[in-house]
Amino acid sequence: MRLDDKTREIIKREVASQLGGEAVVRLFGSRVDDTQRGGDIDLLIEPGRPLAHRIQAECRLSARLHIKLGGRKVDVLIKDPLKPLLPIHAQALKNGVIL
């Protein structure tokens, strides 16, 4: 996994403040592969409860992390527990790493 401890802590702290401490944060995509370089930070978040405004929460969290991580691009997907899995969710669940 190509995230340092400080970055992981910032992500976990921000997700908890925005979505609650029960939210599961999973890193997926190129940052999971130690042999690759660069790339944005792809996160799948399972909040444990449905969110009334999921899209707004994704945008707000992505923007806050972008700022707190010094301008790094952060893609945030929030899995709605009441909706079926999309292919991107299945891939993230299969290959992702819980932070």
KOLTIBA-984446 format. One record per atom (N, C-alpha, C): residue number from 1; residue in one letter; chain; atom name; y, x, z. Coordinates in nm, 3 decimals, decimal comma, m for minus. Example, Ala and Ser with C-alpha at 12.3 -4.5 7.8 and 13.67 -1.06 7.14 Angstrom:
<atoms>
    n  res  chain  atom        y        x        z
    1    A      A     N   m0,569    1,319    0,780
    1    A      A    CA   m0,450    1,230    0,780
    1    A      A     C   m0,330    1,320    0,780
    2    S      A     N   m0,225    1,285    0,708
    2    S      A    CA   m0,106    1,367    0,714
    2    S      A     C    0,003    1,290    0,787
</atoms>
This chain:
<atoms>
    n  res  chain  atom        y        x        z
    1    M      A     N   m0,117    0,085    0,000
    1    M      A    CA    0,000    0,000    0,000
    1    M      A     C    0,124    0,090    0,000
    2    R      A     N    0,217    0,059   m0,091
    2    R      A    CA    0,336    0,142   m0,103
    2    R      A     C    0,459    0,076   m0,040
    3    L      A     N    0,448    0,050    0,089
    3    L      A    CA    0,561    0,006    0,170
    3    L      A     C    0,557    0,082    0,300
    4    D      A     N    0,670    0,137    0,341
    4    D      A    CA    0,671    0,210    0,468
    4    D      A     C    0,679    0,110    0,584
    5    D      A     N    0,657    0,163    0,705
    5    D      A    CA    0,654    0,078    0,824
    5    D      A     C    0,785    0,002    0,844
    6    K      A     N    0,897    0,069    0,821
    6    K      A    CA    1,027    0,005    0,841
    6    K      A     C    1,044   m0,114    0,746
    7    T      A     N    1,006   m0,097    0,620
    7    T      A    CA    1,016   m0,205    0,521
    7    T      A     C    0,927   m0,322    0,560
    8    R      A     N    0,804   m0,292    0,602
    8    R      A    CA    0,713   m0,399    0,645
    8    R      A     C    0,770   m0,477    0,762
    9    E      A     N    0,829   m0,407    0,858
    9    E      A    CA    0,886   m0,473    0,975
    9    E      A     C    1,005   m0,560    0,938
   10    I      A     N    1,090   m0,512    0,848
   10    I      A    CA    1,204   m0,592    0,802
   10    I      A     C    1,155   m0,719    0,736
   11    I      A     N    1,055   m0,708    0,651
   11    I      A    CA    1,000   m0,825    0,581
   11    I      A     C    0,942   m0,924    0,683
   12    K      A     N    0,858   m0,876    0,773
   12    K      A    CA    0,794   m0,966    0,870
   12    K      A     C    0,898   m1,034    0,960
   13    R      A     N    0,997   m0,959    1,002
   13    R      A    CA    1,101   m1,014    1,090
   13    R      A     C    1,183   m1,121    1,017
   14    E      A     N    1,219   m1,094    0,893
   14    E      A    CA    1,300   m1,190    0,816
   14    E      A     C    1,220   m1,316    0,785
   15    V      A     N    1,093   m1,301    0,749
   15    V      A    CA    1,009   m1,419    0,722
   15    V      A     C    0,996   m1,502    0,849
   16    A      A     N    0,973   m1,439    0,962
   16    A      A    CA    0,960   m1,512    1,088
   16    A      A     C    1,089   m1,586    1,122
   17    S      A     N    1,204   m1,523    1,099
   17    S      A    CA    1,331   m1,589    1,132
   17    S      A     C    1,359   m1,706    1,039
   18    Q      A     N    1,314   m1,699    0,916
   18    Q      A    CA    1,340   m1,806    0,819
   18    Q      A     C    1,234   m1,916    0,819
   19    L      A     N    1,107   m1,877    0,840
   19    L      A    CA    0,997   m1,973    0,823
   19    L      A     C    0,910   m1,991    0,947
   20    G      A     N    0,937   m1,914    1,051
   20    G      A    CA    0,859   m1,926    1,173
   20    G      A     C    0,756   m1,815    1,188
   21    G      A     N    0,720   m1,787    1,310
   21    G      A    CA    0,628   m1,679    1,341
   21    G      A     C    0,486   m1,700    1,295
   22    E      A     N    0,449   m1,824    1,261
   22    E      A    CA    0,312   m1,850    1,218
   22    E      A     C    0,290   m1,821    1,069
   23    A      A     N    0,396   m1,792    0,997
   23    A      A    CA    0,385   m1,767    0,853
   23    A      A     C    0,307   m1,638    0,827
   24    V      A     N    0,216   m1,645    0,730
   24    V      A    CA    0,137   m1,529    0,689
   24    V      A     C    0,204   m1,469    0,566
   25    V      A     N    0,231   m1,338    0,572
   25    V      A    CA    0,298   m1,268    0,462
   25    V      A     C    0,197   m1,176    0,396
   26    R      A     N    0,186   m1,190    0,264
   26    R      A    CA    0,089   m1,112    0,189
   26    R      A     C    0,162   m1,037    0,077
   27    L      A     N    0,143   m0,905    0,072
   27    L      A    CA    0,195   m0,823   m0,037
   27    L      A     C    0,092   m0,823   m0,148
   28    F      A     N    0,139   m0,842   m0,273
   28    F      A    CA    0,047   m0,835   m0,386
   28    F      A     C    0,119   m0,768   m0,503
   29    G      A     N    0,047   m0,748   m0,612
   29    G      A    CA    0,107   m0,685   m0,729
   29    G      A     C    0,099   m0,534   m0,723
   30    S      A     N    0,189   m0,469   m0,795
   30    S      A    CA    0,182   m0,323   m0,812
   30    S      A     C    0,200   m0,245   m0,683
   31    R      A     N    0,270   m0,301   m0,584
   31    R      A    CA    0,293   m0,229   m0,458
   31    R      A     C    0,167   m0,213   m0,374
   32    V      A     N    0,062   m0,287   m0,406
   32    V      A    CA   m0,064   m0,274   m0,334
   32    V      A     C   m0,141   m0,151   m0,383
   33    D      A     N   m0,116   m0,111   m0,506
   33    D      A    CA   m0,187   m0,001   m0,571
   33    D      A     C   m0,115    0,132   m0,547
   34    D      A     N   m0,178    0,219   m0,469
   34    D      A    CA   m0,119    0,349   m0,435
   34    D      A     C   m0,105    0,442   m0,554
   35    T      A     N   m0,176    0,416   m0,663
   35    T      A    CA   m0,169    0,506   m0,779
   35    T      A     C   m0,052    0,473   m0,872
   36    Q      A     N    0,012    0,359   m0,852
   36    Q      A    CA    0,125    0,321   m0,937
   36    Q      A     C    0,256    0,369   m0,876
   37    R      A     N    0,362    0,359   m0,955
   37    R      A    CA    0,496    0,398   m0,909
   37    R      A     C    0,593    0,285   m0,936
   38    G      A     N    0,696    0,279   m0,853
   38    G      A    CA    0,801    0,180   m0,875
   38    G      A     C    0,753    0,038   m0,857
   39    G      A     N    0,825   m0,053   m0,919
   39    G      A    CA    0,787   m0,194   m0,913
   39    G      A     C    0,861   m0,269   m0,804
   40    D      A     N    0,872   m0,399   m0,826
   40    D      A    CA    0,936   m0,483   m0,726
   40    D      A     C    0,837   m0,513   m0,614
   41    I      A     N    0,884   m0,582   m0,513
   41    I      A    CA    0,801   m0,621   m0,400
   41    I      A     C    0,764   m0,767   m0,420
   42    D      A     N    0,634   m0,794   m0,438
   42    D      A    CA    0,585   m0,930   m0,459
   42    D      A     C    0,523   m0,980   m0,330
   43    L      A     N    0,571   m1,094   m0,281
   43    L      A    CA    0,522   m1,150   m0,156
   43    L      A     C    0,475   m1,293   m0,176
   44    L      A     N    0,359   m1,323   m0,120
   44    L      A    CA    0,311   m1,461   m0,110
   44    L      A     C    0,316   m1,496    0,038
   45    I      A     N    0,381   m1,607    0,068
   45    I      A    CA    0,396   m1,648    0,207
   45    I      A     C    0,330   m1,784    0,225
   46    E      A     N    0,247   m1,791    0,327
   46    E      A    CA    0,182   m1,916    0,365
   46    E      A     C    0,245   m1,961    0,496
   47    P      A     N    0,337   m2,059    0,490
   47    P      A    CA    0,411   m2,097    0,610
   47    P      A     C    0,331   m2,176    0,713
   48    G      A     N    0,216   m2,229    0,675
   48    G      A    CA    0,136   m2,304    0,771
   48    G      A     C    0,178   m2,449    0,783
   49    R      A     N    0,288   m2,485    0,720
   49    R      A    CA    0,336   m2,623    0,721
   49    R      A     C    0,411   m2,647    0,591
   50    P      A     N    0,415   m2,770    0,544
   50    P      A    CA    0,492   m2,799    0,423
   50    P      A     C    0,642   m2,781    0,450
   51    L      A     N    0,713   m2,736    0,349
   51    L      A    CA    0,857   m2,719    0,360
   51    L      A     C    0,926   m2,824    0,274
   52    A      A     N    1,029   m2,886    0,327
   52    A      A    CA    1,101   m2,989    0,253
   52    A      A     C    1,172   m2,930    0,131
   53    H      A     N    1,220   m2,808    0,141
   53    H      A    CA    1,297   m2,744    0,034
   53    H      A     C    1,239   m2,606    0,004
   54    R      A     N    1,118   m2,604   m0,049
   54    R      A    CA    1,046   m2,479   m0,072
   54    R      A     C    1,119   m2,385   m0,168
   55    I      A     N    1,168   m2,436   m0,279
   55    I      A    CA    1,235   m2,351   m0,377
   55    I      A     C    1,359   m2,285   m0,316
   56    Q      A     N    1,437   m2,362   m0,242
   56    Q      A    CA    1,555   m2,307   m0,177
   56    Q      A     C    1,516   m2,200   m0,075
   57    A      A     N    1,407   m2,224   m0,003
   57    A      A    CA    1,360   m2,125    0,095
   57    A      A     C    1,318   m1,996    0,026
   58    E      A     N    1,251   m2,007   m0,090
   58    E      A    CA    1,211   m1,887   m0,166
   58    E      A     C    1,334   m1,808   m0,209
   59    C      A     N    1,433   m1,878   m0,263
   59    C      A    CA    1,554   m1,811   m0,311
   59    C      A     C    1,631   m1,746   m0,196
   60    R      A     N    1,647   m1,819   m0,087
   60    R      A    CA    1,721   m1,766    0,029
   60    R      A     C    1,652   m1,643    0,087
   61    L      A     N    1,520   m1,651    0,102
   61    L      A    CA    1,445   m1,539    0,159
   61    L      A     C    1,449   m1,418    0,065
   62    S      A     N    1,433   m1,441   m0,063
   62    S      A    CA    1,439   m1,332   m0,160
   62    S      A     C    1,575   m1,263   m0,156
   63    A      A     N    1,682   m1,341   m0,150
   63    A      A    CA    1,817   m1,285   m0,145
   63    A      A     C    1,841   m1,207   m0,016
   64    R      A     N    1,799   m1,261    0,096
   64    R      A    CA    1,818   m1,193    0,225
   64    R      A     C    1,740   m1,061    0,229
   65    L      A     N    1,618   m1,062    0,177
   65    L      A    CA    1,539   m0,938    0,174
   65    L      A     C    1,600   m0,837    0,077
   66    H      A     N    1,650   m0,883   m0,035
   66    H      A    CA    1,716   m0,796   m0,131
   66    H      A     C    1,831   m0,720   m0,064
   67    I      A     N    1,909   m0,791    0,014
   67    I      A    CA    2,021   m0,729    0,085
   67    I      A     C    1,972   m0,635    0,194
   68    K      A     N    1,880   m0,681    0,278
   68    K      A    CA    1,833   m0,601    0,391
   68    K      A     C    1,753   m0,478    0,349
   69    L      A     N    1,696   m0,482    0,228
   69    L      A    CA    1,616   m0,370    0,179
   69    L      A     C    1,695   m0,283    0,081
   70    G      A     N    1,826   m0,290    0,088
   70    G      A    CA    1,910   m0,201    0,010
   70    G      A     C    1,910   m0,225   m0,140
   71    G      A     N    1,894   m0,350   m0,181
   71    G      A    CA    1,901   m0,382   m0,323
   71    G      A     C    1,767   m0,383   m0,396
   72    R      A     N    1,659   m0,363   m0,324
   72    R      A    CA    1,527   m0,372   m0,390
   72    R      A     C    1,503   m0,514   m0,438
   73    K      A     N    1,436   m0,526   m0,552
   73    K      A    CA    1,401   m0,658   m0,605
   73    K      A     C    1,278   m0,709   m0,530
   74    V      A     N    1,292   m0,830   m0,477
   74    V      A    CA    1,184   m0,891   m0,400
   74    V      A     C    1,154   m1,029   m0,459
   75    D      A     N    1,030   m1,048   m0,504
   75    D      A    CA    0,987   m1,178   m0,555
   75    D      A     C    0,911   m1,249   m0,443
   76    V      A     N    0,953   m1,371   m0,411
   76    V      A    CA    0,893   m1,447   m0,303
   76    V      A     C    0,831   m1,575   m0,358
   77    L      A     N    0,703   m1,595   m0,326
   77    L      A    CA    0,634   m1,720   m0,355
   77    L      A     C    0,592   m1,780   m0,221
   78    I      A     N    0,623   m1,906   m0,202
   78    I      A    CA    0,580   m1,975   m0,081
   78    I      A     C    0,475   m2,077   m0,121
   79    K      A     N    0,356   m2,064   m0,067
   79    K      A    CA    0,244   m2,154   m0,097
   79    K      A     C    0,258   m2,283   m0,018
   80    D      A     N    0,267   m2,394   m0,090
   80    D      A    CA    0,272   m2,525   m0,027
   80    D      A     C    0,129   m2,563    0,012
   81    P      A     N    0,101   m2,583    0,140
   81    P      A    CA   m0,037   m2,613    0,182
   81    P      A     C   m0,089   m2,748    0,133
   82    L      A     N   m0,001   m2,834    0,083
   82    L      A    CA   m0,042   m2,966    0,035
   82    L      A     C   m0,068   m2,970   m0,115
   83    K      A     N   m0,042   m2,860   m0,184
   83    K      A    CA   m0,059   m2,857   m0,329
   83    K      A     C   m0,173   m2,764   m0,366
   84    P      A     N   m0,236   m2,789   m0,483
   84    P      A    CA   m0,345   m2,702   m0,526
   84    P      A     C   m0,297   m2,560   m0,557
   85    L      A     N   m0,390   m2,467   m0,548
   85    L      A    CA   m0,358   m2,328   m0,579
   85    L      A     C   m0,323   m2,312   m0,725
   86    L      A     N   m0,219   m2,237   m0,751
   86    L      A    CA   m0,186   m2,195   m0,887
   86    L      A     C   m0,257   m2,063   m0,913
   87    P      A     N   m0,276   m2,023   m1,038
   87    P      A    CA   m0,343   m1,895   m1,067
   87    P      A     C   m0,276   m1,775   m0,997
   88    I      A     N   m0,143   m1,774   m0,989
   88    I      A    CA   m0,074   m1,662   m0,923
   88    I      A     C   m0,106   m1,659   m0,774
   89    H      A     N   m0,120   m1,776   m0,712
   89    H      A    CA   m0,157   m1,783   m0,570
   89    H      A     C   m0,299   m1,729   m0,550
   90    A      A     N   m0,390   m1,770   m0,637
   90    A      A    CA   m0,530   m1,725   m0,626
   90    A      A     C   m0,538   m1,573   m0,640
   91    Q      A     N   m0,463   m1,517   m0,735
   91    Q      A    CA   m0,462   m1,372   m0,755
   91    Q      A     C   m0,406   m1,301   m0,632
   92    A      A     N   m0,298   m1,354   m0,577
   92    A      A    CA   m0,236   m1,293   m0,458
   92    A      A     C   m0,328   m1,301   m0,337
   93    L      A     N   m0,397   m1,414   m0,321
   93    L      A    CA   m0,489   m1,428   m0,209
   93    L      A     C   m0,608   m1,335   m0,222
   94    K      A     N   m0,655   m1,315   m0,346
   94    K      A    CA   m0,771   m1,230   m0,370
   94    K      A     C   m0,738   m1,082   m0,356
   95    N      A     N   m0,625   m1,039   m0,411
   95    N      A    CA   m0,593   m0,896   m0,418
   95    N      A     C   m0,483   m0,851   m0,323
   96    G      A     N   m0,420   m0,944   m0,255
   96    G      A    CA   m0,308   m0,909   m0,168
   96    G      A     C   m0,352   m0,852   m0,034
   97    V      A     N   m0,253   m0,796    0,034
   97    V      A    CA   m0,274   m0,734    0,166
   97    V      A     C   m0,180   m0,801    0,264
   98    I      A     N   m0,234   m0,850    0,375
   98    I      A    CA   m0,152   m0,913    0,478
   98    I      A     C   m0,070   m0,805    0,549
   99    L      A     N    0,061   m0,835    0,563
   99    L      A    CA    0,149   m0,741    0,633
   99    L      A     C    0,144   m0,765    0,782
</atoms>
